[in-house]
Amino acid sequence: MANLLSIPSPKEDIDGSMIRVVYYKEKDLDRIIEYCERDVITIAQVFRKLRNEKLLTENQIVHT
């Protein structure tokens, strides 16, 4: 959906099919957290686009 709406993909580092390997073999929970955060941001951007609202800018997005 993001691709169809010209919203940047959150799949730049890993995708859902890689989570098991990253968690169990690489033990890199921080990488999974970042992946999930990017997914949530993308969902918010898709929602805003479908409502004809402006997309969030980088300085409007707070990563914790």
C-alpha positions in Angstrom: 0.0 0.0 0.0 2.8 2.4 0.9 4.4 1.8 -2.5 1.2 2.5 -4.3 0.8 5.8 -2.4 4.4 6.8 -3.0 5.3 6.6 0.7 8.8 5.4 1.5 9.0 1.8 2.4 10.0 0.8 6.0 11.6 -2.4 4.6 15.0 -0.8 4.0 16.9 -2.9 6.4 14.8 -6.1 7.1 11.4 -7.4 6.4 9.0 -9.5 8.4 10.4 -12.8 7.0 13.7 -12.0 8.6 12.5 -11.3 12.2 13.1 -14.9 13.4 16.7 -14.9 12.2 17.4 -11.4 13.6 15.9 -12.4 17.0 17.1 -15.9 17.5 20.4 -16.0 15.6 21.6 -12.4 15.7 19.9 -11.6 19.1 19.4 -8.0 17.8 16.3 -6.8 19.5 17.1 -3.2 18.8 17.0 -3.8 15.1 13.6 -5.4 15.4 12.4 -2.4 17.5 13.5 0.0 14.7 11.8 -2.2 12.1 8.5 -2.1 14.0 8.8 1.7 14.6 9.3 2.3 10.9 6.2 0.1 10.2 4.1 2.1 12.6 5.2 5.4 11.0 4.4 4.0 7.5 0.9 3.0 8.6 0.4 6.5 10.0 1.6 8.0 6.7 -0.8 5.7 4.7 -3.7 6.7 7.0 -2.9 10.4 6.6 -2.6 10.1 2.8 -5.9 8.3 2.5 -7.5 11.1 4.5 -5.9 13.7 2.1 -3.8 15.1 5.0 -0.2 16.2 4.7 2.4 13.5 5.5 4.4 13.9 8.6 7.8 15.3 8.2 10.9 13.9 9.8 11.0 16.6 12.5 7.4 15.7 13.5 8.3 12.1 14.2 9.7 11.3 17.6 11.6 8.0 18.0 11.9 6.8 21.6 
